[in-house]
């Protein structure tokens, strides 16, 4: 028989940590966007606008992708926790019979 363990508090902590880390990534991307926007002070002629807009588009894609990934992991942790609770409840019920 294997020794199985699942800590529901740690599962919830993981979801919170993932959200917190995503906030840090977004803050870093916002800082990078400010730096990229700063090229206006030394770059002119029109191509700098395309460069800045390209970064903004890339940033948007990164944030969306990471948010989707975080949402998927949070959902997976919730599903695992639910399955574990149901399994434990079923075992407890069988022991009561």
Secondary structure, 3 states (H helix, E strand, C coil): CCCCCCCHHHHHHHHHHHHHHHHHHHHHHHHHHHHHHHHHHCCCCCHHHHHHHHHHHHHHHHHHHHHHHHHHHHHHHHHHHHHHHHHHHHHHHHHHC
